[in-house]
């Protein structure tokens, strides 16, 4: 894909995400991530779209790639923790939520608070 085409597709994916058509946002973002796998912003958009479209296994996979490449990315850790919660893997989720809180400078009780807060992303 050319750069202008990629930008147009990225903007379209953002619009679909904002319109809460998460499946379409993921579909549009996947080829962009494949073309530029090192781009954190693209991979985060894909992970968010997958999470919100309940493609939790795929979301976990993307989030693990992010956290492997960017261990200090607190938002990805938070999303990974929430994804693991939804998958019923509470022990793994707690560890990720604690890391997210530590990385973002949140108080010690942040994982409990973060887990109980409704997601707005």
N, C-alpha and C positions, 0 to 999 in steps of 0.2 A: 504494500500500500504506500501511496505517497504521503508526504507530511500533511498536505492540505486535506487529503481524504481522511487521514487519521484524526486530525483536529475536528473535522466535521462529525466523524463517527463518535469521538469522545464527547462532543457537545450534545449530540443526540442521546447518547447513553446517560449523560447527566440529566437531561430533560425527562427521560423515561423514569429515572430513579426518583426525581423530584415529584413526578406524577404518580409515584408508587406502583409503577409497572416494573417490578424488580426483575422478573423473568426476562423481559425484553432488554432491560439495562444490562443484565449479565450476558445475554446473547451478543449484544453489541460490543461489550467490553472484552470478552474472551479473545477475539482475534488481535485486539490491541495489545493485550498482555503477552500473547504468543509472539507478536512481532517485536515487542520491547519488554522482555521479561524482567529487566532490572528496574523498571519504573515503579517505584513505591506507590505513587498516586493511582496509577492504573490498577495495580493489584489490590489496593485497599478498596477502590470502587467496586471491583469484581467481588471481593470477599463480602462487602456490605450487601451487594445485590443478591448474592447467593444466600446469605444469612436471612435476609428479609423474604426471600422467595422459598424459604424452608428447604433449601438444598444444603442441609447442614454438613453432610460428609464432604461435599465439594468446598464449602466455606472453610471447614477445618483444614483441608489440604492447603488452600491458599494462605490461610492465616499462619500455618506452620512454616510455609516457605518464607513468609514475611518475617516471622520471629526468628527463624534460622539465620536470615540475612541481616536482620536489624534487631538484635536482641534487646535493644533499649527502646523499642517502639511500644510505648505504653498503651496506645489506643488499640493496636493489634492484639496485645495481651488481654485487654479488657474484652474485646470482641471474641477472642478465642475462649476466654473463660465463660462468657455467656453462651457461646455455641456449645461448649462441652456441657454446660448446665442443661441446655435443651436436649442434648443427647443422653442425659441421665448419668453423666460421668462426673459426679459431684466432687470427688477427691481431686481429680485432675483440674476441674474448674476452679476450685478454691486456690490451688497453687498458682494458677494463671492470674486470678483476680488479685491475689496478694502481691504478685510481681508487678502487676499494673499499678496498684496503689503505691508501692515502693518507688517505682520509676517516675510516677507523676507527683510524688510528694504528698499524697493524700494521707489522712490520719490512719492509724492502725485499724480502726473499725471500718475502713472504706470498703473492703471486699464484701462485707455483710450489707452495707448500705448500697453499694453498686449493684449487687445481685438482686436487691429488692426494688430498685428504682425501675420504672418502665423505660424501655429503650425508645429513643427518639431519632436514632440515626438511620 
